[in-house]
Amino acid sequence: MIYFKSEEEIELLRISSLLVGKTLAEVARVIGPGVKTISLDKLAEDFIRSHGAVPGFKGYNGFPYTLCISVNEQVVHGFPGERVLQEGDIVSVDCGVLLNGYYGDSAYTFPVGNIRPEVLQLMKRTKESLYLGIEMAIDGKRVGDIGFAVQNYVEEFGYGVVRDLVGHGIGKHLHEKPEIPNYGKRGTGIRLKDGMTIAIEPMINLGGKNVIQEKDGWTIRTADRMPSAHYEHSVAVRHGKADILSTFQYIENELEKRGIEII
């Protein structure tokens, strides 16, 4: 079942989504070479709870952490731990919160120090593909239009589009219908209607599209161990133009203060 949201519900979703952006900005303040990923997780959990919310991922289907932290060839659902970030790493940080009964969900891929040019391009184009997908999140379009916009753009560069994992509806539940693949055919799939709220999240690989689940039962990595980038926004479907509920602005303000290039 697809849950359509009232204007009041969409505003509650926006509040939750903006808190995710602020949480990821806390990560942006400190992420860098020499930082342990578990320290980012603790920072995020403390920040979320200090704002009267709870981590949306912790305990979800048994996931034991606040953040999904996925480094280099890890695509999504990586565990924070004692790993120390190194110069040249890229790190997808995916965060969810539950506030006032509604979830926010967003992800951003961070550079750690100096990144190889081809990996920087992967990050840039993955983020661009997210916004191309969002442009299709309007009343009257279809889910396949979103997937096509993402796939058509990134495959021009020879990248692999992950098919095993998809975006999703979002609201009182972290994952609702419909599923939002990052591939597809124009004019196919469920029709998008005003009041639907969805999370669009391209997961794009520098190499092939195939992925493998690690032994921890959660972490997904590329089969060829090539790097992967991941960006996500929560969005309300509207007439004429999609309404982005989450934001990267807080994150990028912090990166800019530190002199880190915005991809």
C-alpha positions in Angstrom: 0.0 0.0 0.0 1.2 3.5 -0.9 0.6 6.1 1.9 -0.3 9.6 0.6 0.8 12.4 3.0 -1.1 15.5 4.0 0.6 18.9 4.0 1.0 18.6 7.8 2.6 15.2 7.4 5.0 16.4 4.7 6.1 19.3 7.0 6.8 16.7 9.8 8.8 14.7 7.3 10.7 17.8 6.4 11.6 18.5 10.0 13.0 14.9 10.3 14.8 15.2 7.0 16.5 18.5 8.0 17.7 16.9 11.2 19.4 14.2 9.2 21.1 17.0 7.2 22.3 18.6 10.4 23.5 15.3 11.7 25.5 14.6 8.5 26.9 18.1 8.9 28.3 17.1 12.3 30.0 14.2 10.5 31.4 16.7 7.9 33.0 18.8 10.7 35.3 16.0 11.7 35.6 13.3 9.0 39.1 12.9 7.7 42.3 10.8 7.7 42.9 9.2 11.1 39.3 9.2 12.2 37.7 5.9 13.4 34.3 5.2 11.8 32.8 4.2 15.2 33.6 7.7 16.5 31.4 9.2 13.7 28.6 6.8 14.7 28.7 7.9 18.4 28.8 11.6 17.4 25.7 11.1 15.2 23.8 9.2 17.9 24.5 11.8 20.6 23.5 14.6 18.2 20.2 13.0 17.2 19.2 12.2 20.7 20.1 15.7 21.9 17.5 17.0 19.5 14.7 14.9 20.9 14.8 12.3 18.1 16.0 8.7 17.9 18.3 7.1 15.4 16.1 5.7 12.6 18.5 2.8 11.7 19.6 1.5 15.1 17.7 -1.7 15.8 15.9 -1.6 12.4 15.7 -5.3 11.4 18.6 -5.8 13.9 21.0 -3.2 12.5 23.2 -2.4 15.5 24.4 1.2 14.7 23.1 4.8 14.1 24.9 5.3 10.8 25.6 3.1 7.8 29.3 3.9 7.0 30.5 2.3 3.7 34.1 2.9 2.6 35.4 2.7 -1.0 34.2 -0.6 -2.5 31.5 -0.9 0.2 28.2 0.3 -1.4 25.8 0.6 1.5 25.0 -0.8 5.0 28.5 -0.8 6.2 29.2 -1.2 9.9 31.0 1.6 11.8 33.9 0.1 13.8 37.6 0.5 14.5 38.5 1.1 10.9 40.7 4.2 10.6 39.9 6.4 7.5 42.9 6.8 5.2 43.9 9.5 2.7 42.1 8.8 -0.6 39.1 7.0 0.9 35.6 7.8 0.0 32.9 7.3 2.6 29.1 6.9 2.1 27.4 8.0 5.3 23.7 7.1 5.4 21.6 8.4 8.3 18.0 8.1 9.4 16.1 9.7 12.3 12.7 9.2 13.8 11.1 12.4 15.1 7.4 13.2 15.8 6.5 9.8 14.4 8.1 10.4 11.0 11.4 9.3 9.4 14.0 11.3 7.7 16.6 9.6 5.5 19.5 10.9 3.5 23.1 9.9 2.5 26.2 11.7 1.3 29.5 10.4 0.1 32.5 12.2 1.6 36.0 12.5 0.3 38.9 11.8 2.7 41.9 13.9 1.8 43.0 13.8 -1.8 40.9 11.6 -4.1 41.9 10.1 -7.4 40.4 12.2 -10.2 38.3 9.3 -11.7 36.8 8.6 -8.2 36.0 12.3 -7.8 34.2 12.2 -11.1 32.2 9.2 -10.0 31.1 11.1 -6.9 30.2 14.2 -8.9 28.2 12.3 -11.5 26.4 10.2 -9.0 25.3 13.3 -7.2 24.2 14.8 -10.5 22.2 11.7 -11.3 20.4 12.1 -8.0 19.1 15.5 -9.0 18.2 14.2 -12.5 16.1 11.5 -10.8 14.5 14.1 -8.5 13.4 16.2 -11.6 11.2 13.2 -12.5 9.5 13.0 -9.1 6.5 15.0 -10.2 2.8 14.2 -10.4 2.0 12.3 -13.6 5.4 10.8 -14.2 6.2 7.1 -13.3 8.8 5.3 -11.2 10.5 4.2 -14.4 11.1 7.8 -15.4 13.2 8.3 -12.2 15.2 5.1 -12.8 15.7 5.9 -16.5 17.0 9.4 -15.7 19.6 8.1 -13.3 20.7 5.1 -15.4 20.8 6.9 -18.7 23.1 9.6 -17.3 25.6 7.4 -15.5 25.9 4.6 -18.0 27.2 7.2 -20.5 30.4 7.2 -18.5 30.6 3.4 -18.3 29.5 3.2 -14.6 27.6 0.3 -13.1 24.1 0.9 -11.7 23.4 -1.2 -8.6 20.2 -3.2 -9.2 20.0 -5.2 -6.0 19.2 -2.2 -3.8 16.7 0.5 -4.5 15.1 3.7 -3.1 11.8 3.6 -1.3 8.8 5.4 0.0 9.2 7.0 3.4 6.9 8.3 6.1 5.8 6.7 9.4 7.8 3.7 8.3 11.5 3.9 7.2 10.7 1.8 4.1 7.3 2.1 2.4 6.0 1.4 -1.0 6.8 2.1 -3.8 10.3 0.9 -4.5 12.4 3.4 -6.5 15.0 1.6 -8.7 17.9 3.5 -10.1 17.3 1.9 -13.5 14.3 1.5 -15.7 12.3 2.5 -18.8 10.5 5.8 -19.3 6.8 5.6 -18.9 6.8 2.4 -16.9 6.0 1.5 -13.3 3.8 3.0 -10.7 2.4 6.4 -11.5 3.7 9.2 -9.2 1.0 11.4 -7.6 1.1 14.5 -5.4 1.4 13.6 -1.8 3.7 10.6 -2.3 7.0 10.8 -0.3 10.0 8.9 -1.5 13.7 8.5 -0.9 15.8 8.5 -4.1 19.3 7.1 -3.7 21.6 6.3 -6.6 24.3 3.8 -5.8 26.7 3.9 -8.7 29.9 1.9 -9.2 33.1 2.9 -11.0 33.2 -0.7 -12.3 30.4 -3.3 -12.9 26.9 -3.3 -11.4 27.3 -6.6 -9.5 27.5 -6.6 -5.7 28.1 -9.1 -2.9 26.9 -9.2 0.7 29.7 -9.5 3.3 29.8 -12.1 6.0 28.4 -9.7 8.6 25.0 -10.1 6.8 24.7 -6.4 6.1 27.6 -4.8 4.3 27.2 -4.7 0.5 30.3 -4.3 -1.6 31.1 -4.2 -5.3 31.9 -7.7 -6.7 35.0 -6.3 -8.5 36.0 -4.2 -5.5 35.9 -1.0 -7.5 34.7 2.2 -5.6 31.1 3.0 -5.3 29.3 6.4 -4.6 25.9 6.9 -2.9 23.8 10.0 -2.4 20.2 10.2 -1.1 17.4 12.7 -0.7 13.9 12.4 0.7 11.4 14.0 -1.6 7.7 14.9 -1.8 6.1 14.4 -5.2 4.4 17.6 -6.3 2.8 19.1 -9.4 5.4 20.6 -11.7 8.4 20.4 -9.4 9.6 17.9 -6.8 9.9 19.2 -3.2 13.3 18.1 -1.7 12.7 17.6 2.0 16.3 16.8 3.0 19.3 19.0 2.3 23.1 18.8 1.6 23.5 22.5 2.4 24.5 22.1 6.1 27.0 19.4 5.1 28.6 21.4 2.3 28.8 24.5 4.5 30.9 22.6 6.9 33.1 21.1 4.2 33.6 24.6 2.7 34.7 25.9 6.1 37.4 23.2 6.2 38.5 24.0 2.6 37.3 20.7 1.3 36.2 20.8 -2.3 32.5 20.4 -2.9 31.9 17.7 -5.4 
